[in-house]
């Protein structure tokens, strides 16, 4: 088992079947794990029906209540790492992340030396499509603000289309990742960067959802603003390193140089 895309869902009945079929249509060996937070629109039921068609490739974890994007990804990361997937992806269900770009993120980690591959809107070749001007300004402003406060040299720190190697997710103490929305995406990259993993930004075109309702709200924006400040404050005191009892390859990894690459 090598590659799996973790897709959190809440009320994504308009998109979930199509995104699942699109990923499997790549014929690149991707598996899918859907984390559904008790969607009242029946999203989980659609996935269960699709599992009959893809019994060994499509998996579903159902959680009780709307518990948040960050905790959904943490749940999925732990699940996938325990199942020994080597490349673990996060992506949205609404086609804002193009499934065709999954393989490009994989190539960055598999063959180009990256530990984390970020689908980036803000490096050469990346961009946004069908996004309102205020959302673009908010997103770009958040990226600049994050880089200034954290010193993290990543052009798109709020990006939610990412490939992590299993080593990264086994090294980061995922129980120390506290945020849910924008700040979750920032904190995961910040943790990987602080721990010395190599991060590569891969240009993508982000397209706003056509179906369903955006989950963006004022609370997520506020968390992002305050969360970045908290990340910087805690950086002196907080370690994201997972405690291990022996000195295997994960521990030895910390002698590697920190690096971020973009195109």
C-alpha positions in Angstrom: 0.0 0.0 0.0 1.6 3.2 -1.2 -0.7 6.2 -1.8 -3.9 7.3 -0.1 -5.9 10.5 -0.3 -7.6 11.6 2.9 -10.8 13.5 2.1 -12.8 15.1 5.0 -16.5 15.6 4.2 -19.5 17.4 5.7 -22.5 17.8 3.4 -20.7 16.9 0.2 -23.4 14.7 -1.5 -23.1 16.8 -4.7 -19.4 16.1 -5.0 -18.3 13.0 -3.2 -19.2 10.4 -5.9 -17.6 12.4 -8.6 -14.4 13.1 -6.7 -14.0 9.4 -5.8 -14.5 8.3 -9.4 -12.1 11.0 -10.6 -9.3 9.8 -8.3 -9.8 6.2 -9.2 -10.0 7.1 -13.0 -6.3 8.2 -12.7 -5.3 4.5 -12.6 -2.3 5.5 -10.6 -2.8 3.2 -7.6 -4.4 5.8 -5.2 -6.6 4.7 -2.4 -9.1 7.0 -0.7 -10.1 7.5 2.9 -13.2 9.6 3.5 -13.6 11.1 7.0 -17.3 12.0 7.3 -18.6 14.1 10.3 -22.2 12.7 10.3 -23.2 14.7 7.3 -27.0 15.1 7.5 -27.2 15.1 3.7 -26.3 11.4 3.4 -22.7 11.8 2.2 -21.5 8.7 4.1 -24.3 6.6 2.6 -23.1 7.5 -0.9 -19.6 6.4 0.1 -20.8 3.1 1.5 -22.5 2.4 -1.8 -19.3 3.2 -3.7 -17.4 0.8 -1.4 -19.2 -2.1 -3.1 -17.6 -1.0 -6.3 -14.2 -0.3 -4.7 -14.0 -2.7 -1.7 -10.3 -2.7 -1.3 -9.5 0.9 -2.3 -12.2 3.1 -0.8 -12.5 3.4 3.0 -14.8 5.3 5.3 -14.5 6.6 8.8 -17.6 8.1 10.3 -17.4 10.4 13.3 -20.2 11.6 15.5 -20.8 15.3 15.1 -19.1 18.1 13.2 -15.7 17.9 14.8 -13.7 20.1 12.5 -11.4 19.9 9.5 -8.2 19.7 11.5 -9.3 16.8 13.7 -10.6 15.0 10.6 -7.2 15.2 8.9 -5.4 14.1 12.1 -7.8 11.1 12.4 -7.1 10.2 8.7 -3.3 10.7 9.1 -3.1 8.4 12.0 -5.3 5.8 10.3 -3.2 5.9 7.1 0.1 5.8 8.9 -0.9 2.8 10.9 -2.0 1.0 7.7 1.6 1.7 6.5 0.7 3.9 3.5 3.9 5.6 2.4 2.5 8.8 0.8 -0.5 10.4 2.4 -2.4 13.2 0.7 -4.9 15.7 2.0 -7.4 17.2 -0.5 -10.9 18.7 -0.6 -14.0 16.9 -1.9 -15.3 19.8 -4.0 -12.8 19.7 -6.9 -11.1 22.9 -5.8 -8.1 20.6 -5.9 -7.7 18.9 -9.3 -7.3 15.2 -8.9 -4.9 15.2 -11.9 -2.4 17.1 -9.7 -2.2 14.2 -7.2 0.4 12.4 -9.2 2.5 15.6 -9.5 2.6 15.9 -5.7 3.5 12.3 -5.5 6.4 12.7 -8.0 7.8 15.6 -5.9 8.0 13.3 -2.8 8.9 10.0 -4.6 11.4 11.2 -7.1 12.4 14.8 -6.3 13.5 14.5 -2.7 10.6 16.3 -0.9 9.2 15.1 2.4 6.2 17.4 2.0 4.8 18.5 -1.3 2.5 21.5 -1.2 0.0 22.3 -4.0 0.8 26.0 -4.2 -1.2 28.8 -5.7 1.5 31.4 -5.1 4.5 30.1 -6.9 5.2 30.5 -10.6 2.6 28.5 -12.6 0.0 28.5 -9.8 -3.1 30.5 -9.4 -6.8 30.8 -8.6 -9.9 30.4 -10.9 -13.4 31.6 -10.2 -12.5 33.0 -6.8 -14.1 36.3 -5.8 -11.6 39.2 -5.4 -12.1 39.5 -1.7 -11.2 35.8 -1.2 -8.1 36.1 -3.2 -7.0 39.2 -1.3 -7.7 37.4 2.0 -5.8 34.3 1.0 -2.8 36.2 -0.3 -2.8 38.5 2.7 -2.9 35.5 5.0 0.1 34.0 3.2 2.2 37.2 3.5 1.2 37.7 7.1 2.1 34.1 8.0 5.5 34.4 6.3 6.3 37.6 8.2 5.2 36.3 11.6 6.6 32.8 11.4 9.6 33.3 9.1 8.5 30.1 7.4 9.6 30.4 3.7 6.5 28.9 2.2 4.5 30.9 -0.4 1.2 29.2 0.2 1.1 28.2 3.9 -2.7 27.9 4.0 -2.8 25.4 1.1 -4.9 22.3 1.7 -3.7 20.1 -1.1 -0.6 18.4 0.3 1.4 15.1 0.2 3.1 14.0 3.3 5.5 11.1 3.5 4.7 8.6 6.2 8.0 9.5 8.0 6.8 13.1 8.4 3.4 12.1 10.0 5.1 9.5 12.2 7.6 12.1 13.4 5.2 15.0 14.1 3.4 14.7 17.4 0.0 15.0 15.8 -1.6 15.3 19.3 0.1 18.7 19.6 -1.6 20.1 16.4 -4.4 22.1 17.9 -6.0 24.2 15.2 -9.0 23.4 12.9 -9.2 25.6 9.8 -6.6 27.9 8.1 -4.4 27.6 11.2 -4.4 23.8 11.0 -2.9 24.0 7.5 -0.3 26.5 8.7 0.6 24.6 11.8 1.2 21.3 10.0 3.6 23.0 7.6 5.2 24.9 10.4 5.8 21.7 12.4 7.3 19.9 9.4 9.6 22.9 8.7 10.7 23.2 12.3 11.6 19.5 12.4 13.8 19.9 9.4 11.8 18.2 6.7 12.2 19.3 3.1 9.1 21.0 1.7 8.6 21.5 -2.0 5.9 23.8 -3.5 4.3 22.4 -6.7 2.3 24.9 -8.7 -1.5 24.2 -9.0 -4.5 26.0 -10.2 -7.1 26.2 -7.4 -10.7 26.4 -8.7 -13.6 27.5 -6.5 -16.2 24.9 -5.8 -19.1 24.7 -8.3 -21.5 22.6 -6.1 -22.2 22.7 -2.4 -21.5 25.3 0.2 -18.2 26.7 1.3 -17.2 26.0 4.9 -15.3 29.3 5.3 -16.5 31.5 8.1 -15.4 34.4 10.3 -14.3 32.0 13.0 -11.8 30.2 10.7 -10.4 33.5 9.6 -10.0 34.7 13.2 -8.4 31.4 14.2 -5.9 31.9 11.3 -4.9 35.4 12.5 -4.6 34.6 16.1 -3.2 31.1 15.5 -0.2 32.4 13.6 0.7 34.7 16.5 0.4 31.8 18.9 2.6 29.6 16.7 5.3 32.1 16.7 5.0 32.6 20.5 5.1 28.9 21.2 7.9 28.2 18.8 10.4 28.9 21.6 8.8 26.5 24.0 6.9 23.9 22.0 8.4 20.8 20.3 6.4 19.1 17.6 8.7 16.1 17.7 7.0 12.8 18.6 8.7 11.1 21.5 10.3 7.8 20.6 12.2 5.2 22.7 14.9 4.2 20.3 17.2 6.0 17.9 15.9 4.6 14.6 15.8 6.5 11.3 13.1 8.8 12.4 15.3 10.2 15.2 18.3 10.5 13.0 16.3 12.5 10.5 16.7 15.6 12.6 20.3 16.1 11.4 19.0 17.0 7.9 18.9 20.6 6.9 15.7 22.5 6.7 14.7 23.4 3.1 11.8 24.7 1.1 11.7 24.7 -2.6 9.3 26.4 -5.0 9.1 26.8 -8.8 
